[in-house]
Structure formats: structure tokens, C-alpha cells
Amino acid sequence: MLPDHLDTNLSILFIGFNPGLQSDESGHHYANPTNRFYTVLHKSGLTDRQLHPSEDAQLLHYGYGLTNIVDRPTRGAAELTKEDYRKGRQRLINKITTYRPKVNCFVGKGVYQKFSGITRVDWGFQKENQVEGVRDFVAPSTSGLVRMNIEELVDIYKELKRS
């Protein structure tokens, strides 16, 4: 199972759908070479250098954590069930209320939609937060399947730096 990287007093908790098969096999978040997560973090100024997936635990030194709404690895999020999301939502609420990050960054609109039940979602900070006292931010998925170019992704993630 892919380990979470969690701590108290995090600035940002990055929340994905679930581990991909490559991340599960390697034991590191966003391990697929086509995923732009670490590139986007660096180019947006959230990290001072580009980390490698094998350094995912180093994000804790920046005040960032990593988790997923669903723990079960799959080839793609389309394989997840309503029951996966139901159980995952409760586990995620427990993690958020235990660790109390300043910001939950949902890496993908779909992640936030599955967590919140809200269907119309814009990028950036949300009007309503799902856990009192923790701000919700929705960012695009960094998957190589997402058609946004790197500059568009970086511009949205830069808003986190200003929070």
C-alpha cells in the first residue's frame, strides 16, 4: 500500500484520486514518468528544486503532505466504485480533522467532486470548505493525460504559493 505523508501543521495537503499501479509498485506518489506533479510544484515556486518521486517524503520538509481519497491502486480512476469513494471520503475527513492542514489541494476537479458532492467546480480556492477551518483549493490533475500545457498548470498552482 502506498504510504501517506502526513504531519500536523502542514501548509498544504495534496489529495489525489488513488495510487496508480506504478506508484503502488514503487511506493512513491506520482511515480509515473508522464505525471508532471513534481515539475509543476517546482515551476510554480512551491519547491526550490524539482524533486524525484522517490523523494516524495521530502515534501514534509516544505510543509506539504500527500494522500489520496481512495487507497486502492488501479490502472485508472474509472475503476473506482461508489463504495471506494464512500469509504475513502470518511477516511479522508478523519485525516484532515486529525492533521488540520491549512489548505487541502485536490489534485483534479474529479477528486474534489467525489469528496464534496459538488458538481460545478472552478479552479482555485472554493467558496465553501468541506472541513471547518481548512481551506479547499482545486487544482488540475498533473497526469500526462490532462490536455493542459505546463504553463497553464503552473499558473493555477502558483495561487497556492500566494495563500
VOGU-3710 file (C-alpha; in Angstrom, 3 decimals, decimal comma):
1> mlpdhldtnl> 0,000/0,000/0,000  1,260/3,467/-0,879  2,104/5,321/2,349  0,621/8,719/3,133  3,000/11,517/4,045  1,183/13,386/6,815  2,090/15,603/9,733  0,460/18,275/11,854  0,756/21,943/10,856  1,023/21,264/7,129
11> silfigfnpg> 0,666/24,263/4,846  -0,820/22,138/2,064  -2,175/18,605/1,898  -2,172/17,379/-1,716  -5,015/14,918/-2,304  -5,176/12,672/-5,358  -7,724/10,112/-6,564  -5,838/6,911/-5,754  -2,452/5,339/-6,400  -1,710/4,350/-9,963
21> lqsdesghhy> -0,129/0,961/-10,487  3,345/2,443/-10,995  3,110/4,483/-7,779  1,882/1,438/-5,896  4,732/-0,714/-7,218  7,417/1,907/-6,475  5,921/3,016/-3,143  6,057/6,671/-4,215  3,354/9,189/-5,119  3,090/10,482/-8,706
31> anptnrfytv> 5,707/7,972/-9,901  4,522/7,638/-13,497  7,137/9,422/-15,650  4,363/11,155/-17,627  2,966/12,764/-14,449  4,026/16,406/-14,086  3,346/16,815/-10,354  6,922/17,484/-9,207  7,669/19,644/-12,263  4,589/21,781/-11,556
41> lhksgltdrq> 5,482/22,151/-7,877  8,959/23,365/-8,786  7,946/25,683/-11,656  5,190/27,237/-9,524  7,693/28,054/-6,767  6,283/25,594/-4,230  9,613/23,731/-4,095  13,098/25,158/-4,610  14,112/22,282/-6,863  12,404/19,551/-8,818
51> lhpsedaqll> 12,002/16,516/-6,637  12,008/12,966/-7,950  9,078/10,714/-6,991  11,471/8,720/-4,779  11,831/11,912/-2,704  8,096/12,297/-2,067  8,583/12,134/1,723  10,814/15,236/1,412  7,670/17,268/0,758  7,079/17,177/4,512
61> hygygltniv> 10,147/19,451/4,891  8,328/22,028/2,749  5,212/21,727/4,913  3,340/19,641/2,328  1,625/16,294/2,737  0,394/13,633/0,318  -2,634/11,356/0,443  -5,471/10,076/-1,756  -9,215/9,895/-1,400  -9,044/6,144/-2,158
71> drptrgaael> -6,166/3,903/-1,058  -6,786/1,077/-3,548  -4,434/1,163/-6,555  -5,949/0,897/-10,024  -4,936/1,407/-13,644  -7,184/4,484/-13,688  -9,729/6,341/-11,564  -12,558/4,993/-13,760  -12,085/1,625/-11,994  -13,067/3,093/-8,613
81> tkedyrkgrq> -16,532/2,352/-7,247  -19,087/4,410/-5,312  -18,214/2,290/-2,292  -14,496/3,123/-2,708  -15,393/6,815/-2,636  -17,821/6,480/0,257  -15,235/4,772/2,455  -12,438/6,985/1,144  -14,324/10,188/1,876  -14,747/9,230/5,527
91> rlinkittyr> -11,079/8,205/5,857  -10,038/11,487/4,248  -12,230/13,547/6,591  -10,596/11,718/9,511  -7,110/12,520/8,178  -7,977/16,186/7,617  -9,548/16,631/11,056  -6,615/14,838/12,707  -3,774/16,674/10,917  -5,525/20,044/10,265
101> pkvncfvgkg> -3,600/21,292/7,207  -4,079/24,954/6,322  -5,108/24,053/2,749  -6,424/20,888/1,110  -5,274/20,908/-2,507  -7,391/18,494/-4,509  -5,272/17,393/-7,480  -8,065/17,245/-10,044  -11,634/18,532/-10,177  -12,940/14,990/-10,052
111> vyqkfsgitr> -11,226/14,349/-6,724  -12,953/17,357/-5,180  -16,280/16,488/-6,789  -16,154/12,949/-5,374  -15,153/14,291/-1,954  -17,605/17,193/-1,727  -20,525/16,079/-3,882  -20,386/19,492/-5,588  -20,585/19,194/-9,361  -19,813/22,765/-10,543
121> vdwgfqkenq> -16,256/23,490/-9,514  -13,808/26,182/-10,603  -10,042/26,109/-10,218  -8,599/27,708/-7,122  -9,937/28,336/-3,642  -13,519/27,216/-3,104  -16,314/29,334/-1,630  -17,217/26,593/0,852  -14,768/24,416/2,737  -15,672/20,810/3,492
131> vegvrdfvap> -13,883/20,716/6,861  -14,261/23,798/9,034  -11,040/25,759/9,382  -9,303/24,105/6,417  -9,385/25,907/3,054  -10,172/23,868/-0,061  -8,253/24,502/-3,283  -8,957/22,690/-6,548  -6,078/22,315/-8,989  -5,875/20,423/-12,256
141> stsglvrmni> -4,599/16,896/-12,272  -0,949/16,741/-13,268  -1,450/13,471/-15,141  0,038/13,309/-18,593  -3,494/12,512/-19,817  -4,623/16,063/-18,942  -4,543/18,248/-22,026  -3,476/21,463/-20,252  0,033/22,634/-21,025  2,590/23,030/-18,276
151> eelvdiykel> 2,278/26,841/-18,161  -1,473/26,629/-17,563  -0,949/24,137/-14,755  1,822/26,220/-13,183  -0,302/29,401/-13,235  -3,058/27,697/-11,234  -0,648/26,098/-8,746  1,056/29,488/-8,209  -2,134/30,604/-6,431  -1,223/28,156/-3,650
161> krs> 2,053/29,993/-3,128  0,124/33,218/-2,511  -2,211/31,660/0,067
//
